[in-house]
Amino acid sequence: MRDALMTGYGPKLIPGVTPEDRITVATRVVNCDGGGGTLGHPRVALRIVDQQVTCPYCSRTYVLAADAAEDHGH
């Protein structure tokens, strides 16, 4: 989840309403546009600081793969 102190936002999951997508990724920076083309949201770049990050628009959660290489900000 996003750091509440950094953004002040933490999605509240509502069963049957909030997407429960958990997408495993191999990099610490992911781009999310909500999918669905015109029904999505503006494309945002999200950085995984610990093990996961949740999109503030669509609540999709991106989880860093266990075998992902370390990214040193380059």
ChimeraX attribute file (.defattr): number of C-alpha atoms within 10 A of each C-alpha:
attribute: neighborCount
match mode: 1-to-1
recipient: residues
	/A:1	19
	/A:2	21
	/A:3	12
	/A:4	10
	/A:5	8
	/A:6	7
	/A:7	9
	/A:8	8
	/A:9	12
	/A:10	15
	/A:11	16
	/A:12	8
	/A:13	11
	/A:14	9
	/A:15	8
	/A:16	7
	/A:17	7
	/A:18	13
	/A:19	13
	/A:20	14
	/A:21	12
	/A:22	14
	/A:23	12
	/A:24	13
	/A:25	17
	/A:26	16
	/A:27	16
	/A:28	23
	/A:29	16
	/A:30	16
	/A:31	12
	/A:32	19
	/A:33	17
	/A:34	18
	/A:35	11
	/A:36	8
	/A:37	8
	/A:38	9
	/A:39	9
	/A:40	13
	/A:41	14
	/A:42	11
	/A:43	12
	/A:44	14
	/A:45	11
	/A:46	18
	/A:47	16
	/A:48	18
	/A:49	13
	/A:50	11
	/A:51	12
	/A:52	20
	/A:53	23
	/A:54	22
	/A:55	21
	/A:56	17
	/A:57	15
	/A:58	18
	/A:59	20
	/A:60	19
	/A:61	19
	/A:62	27
	/A:63	20
	/A:64	22
	/A:65	15
	/A:66	10
	/A:67	8
	/A:68	11
	/A:69	11
	/A:70	9
	/A:71	10
	/A:72	6
	/A:73	6
	/A:74	3
